[in-house]
């Protein structure tokens, strides 16, 4: 019963996330998409290209979230306004209500005591498929299984992640293991549906 505008900052997210956004719009859920400022950042995979150019890793103190999401959201907002963040009760420690520069940050799911599991039920109740966890395809905070899924389902993006490791000389996963080591941990398959397709990037 609350009217709000859904705003998404276009990031180098997993393709499934971008596909989900387009599916929502096709079903009548309007979404405002904000693109990064091309005068400051290189277009396309703007954050990825920025990391390559300056030999930087994403994630440290979440600078990438600040520069590539929060910065653009604040430029877009018409003040005064509420910024409603979709954190559930599972992450209640992150839900600090605060007001700054005409923007009051609120957490409607927390305020209504809605958990992640209940979010999934709400999505299903509306006849929608469950989305994958959103995030950049080369985010260091991904779990091992997400890296494995990237290698299996998006070998082209996996090669981009490998390239970033090669350029920066640092390991992407938070475990500080090379990406190639992480995707091969605990593997017991070769000729089945879980096997990796051949890699052709040469890295």
C-alpha positions in Angstrom: 0.0 0.0 0.0 3.0 2.3 -0.1 3.8 4.2 -3.3 7.4 4.3 -4.2 9.8 4.5 -7.2 12.1 1.5 -7.8 15.6 2.7 -8.7 18.4 0.5 -10.0 21.9 1.7 -10.8 23.2 -0.3 -13.8 26.2 -2.3 -12.7 28.3 -5.1 -14.1 25.8 -7.5 -12.5 25.2 -11.1 -13.4 23.2 -11.3 -16.7 20.4 -13.1 -14.7 19.9 -9.9 -12.7 19.6 -7.7 -15.8 17.2 -10.3 -17.3 15.1 -10.2 -14.2 14.8 -6.4 -14.3 13.6 -6.6 -17.9 11.1 -9.4 -17.0 9.7 -7.2 -14.2 9.3 -4.3 -16.5 7.5 -6.6 -19.1 5.1 -7.6 -16.3 4.2 -4.0 -15.5 6.7 -3.2 -12.7 8.3 0.1 -13.7 12.0 0.5 -12.8 14.1 3.6 -13.1 17.5 2.6 -14.4 20.4 5.0 -13.7 23.6 4.7 -15.8 27.0 5.7 -14.6 28.2 9.2 -15.6 30.2 8.5 -18.8 32.3 11.7 -18.3 33.8 10.1 -15.2 33.7 6.4 -16.0 34.4 4.3 -19.0 31.1 3.1 -20.5 29.9 -0.5 -20.7 31.2 -2.5 -17.8 32.1 0.9 -16.2 33.2 -0.4 -12.8 35.1 -3.3 -14.3 36.9 -1.0 -16.8 37.8 1.4 -14.0 39.4 -1.5 -12.0 41.4 -2.6 -15.0 42.6 0.9 -15.9 43.8 1.8 -12.4 44.7 -1.8 -11.4 42.3 -1.8 -8.5 40.3 -4.5 -6.8 36.7 -3.9 -6.0 35.3 -4.4 -2.5 37.8 -2.8 -0.1 35.6 -0.9 2.3 33.0 -1.2 -0.4 34.4 1.8 -2.3 32.7 0.5 -5.4 29.3 0.6 -3.8 29.9 4.2 -2.7 31.3 5.4 -6.1 29.1 3.5 -8.4 25.8 3.2 -6.6 25.3 5.6 -3.7 26.9 8.5 -5.6 24.5 8.2 -8.5 21.5 7.6 -6.4 22.1 10.8 -4.4 22.5 12.7 -7.6 19.1 11.4 -8.8 17.0 12.0 -5.6 14.6 14.9 -5.3 14.9 16.1 -1.8 13.4 15.8 0.8 12.7 12.1 0.4 12.7 8.7 2.0 15.3 6.2 0.7 13.7 2.8 1.3 16.4 0.1 1.4 15.3 -3.5 1.0 17.3 -5.1 3.8 15.3 -7.9 5.6 15.4 -8.8 9.3 18.2 -11.3 8.5 20.6 -8.3 8.2 19.0 -6.1 10.9 22.4 -4.9 12.1 22.8 -3.0 8.8 19.5 -1.2 9.2 20.4 2.1 10.9 17.8 4.8 10.3 19.5 8.1 9.6 18.9 11.4 7.9 21.4 13.4 5.9 21.2 16.1 3.2 17.4 15.9 2.9 17.4 12.0 2.6 16.0 9.9 5.4 17.0 6.2 5.0 14.4 3.7 6.1 14.0 -0.1 6.0 10.4 -1.1 5.3 11.1 -4.9 5.5 12.7 -4.6 8.9 10.0 -2.2 10.1 7.4 -4.8 9.1 9.4 -7.7 10.5 9.9 -9.4 7.1 12.6 -12.0 6.8 14.4 -13.2 3.7 12.3 -16.4 3.7 9.1 -14.3 3.9 10.4 -12.2 1.0 10.7 -15.3 -1.1 7.1 -16.2 -0.2 5.9 -12.7 -1.2 7.7 -13.0 -4.6 6.2 -16.5 -5.2 2.7 -15.3 -4.2 2.9 -12.7 -6.9 3.6 -15.4 -9.5 7.3 -14.3 -10.0 10.4 -16.5 -10.1 13.0 -16.1 -7.4 15.9 -13.9 -8.5 19.5 -14.8 -7.9 21.4 -12.8 -5.3 22.4 -9.6 -7.0 26.0 -8.4 -7.2 28.8 -7.7 -9.7 30.1 -10.8 -11.5 33.6 -10.1 -10.1 32.6 -9.1 -6.5 35.1 -10.5 -4.0 32.3 -11.1 -1.5 30.9 -14.0 -3.6 30.8 -17.5 -2.1 32.7 -20.4 -3.7 29.6 -21.8 -5.3 28.9 -18.4 -7.0 32.4 -18.4 -8.5 31.8 -22.0 -9.7 28.5 -21.0 -11.2 30.2 -18.0 -13.0 32.8 -20.4 -14.5 30.1 -22.9 -15.5 27.3 -20.6 -16.9 29.3 -17.5 -18.0 32.8 -18.5 -19.1 33.2 -15.1 -20.9 32.6 -13.2 -17.6 34.8 -15.6 -15.7 37.6 -14.8 -18.2 37.1 -11.1 -17.4 37.5 -11.9 -13.7 40.7 -13.8 -14.4 42.0 -10.9 -16.5 41.4 -8.6 -13.5 43.4 -10.9 -11.3 46.2 -11.0 -13.8 46.3 -7.2 -14.3 46.3 -6.4 -10.5 48.4 -9.3 -9.4 45.9 -10.0 -6.6 43.4 -12.7 -5.9 39.7 -11.8 -6.3 38.1 -14.3 -3.7 38.1 -13.1 -0.1 39.8 -16.4 0.8 42.8 -14.9 -1.0 43.2 -18.0 -3.1 43.6 -17.7 -6.9 40.2 -17.8 -8.7 41.3 -20.9 -10.6 42.0 -22.7 -7.3 38.6 -21.8 -5.8 36.6 -23.0 -8.8 38.3 -26.4 -8.6 37.9 -27.0 -4.9 35.8 -30.0 -3.9 35.0 -30.9 -7.5 34.1 -34.5 -8.2 32.6 -34.2 -11.7 33.8 -34.1 -15.2 31.4 -35.6 -17.7 28.0 -34.5 -16.2 25.7 -31.5 -16.0 28.0 -29.8 -13.5 31.2 -29.9 -15.6 32.7 -26.7 -16.8 32.7 -25.8 -20.5 36.1 -25.4 -22.2 37.8 -22.1 -21.4 39.0 -20.3 -24.5 40.4 -17.0 -23.0 44.0 -18.3 -22.8 44.5 -16.7 -19.4 
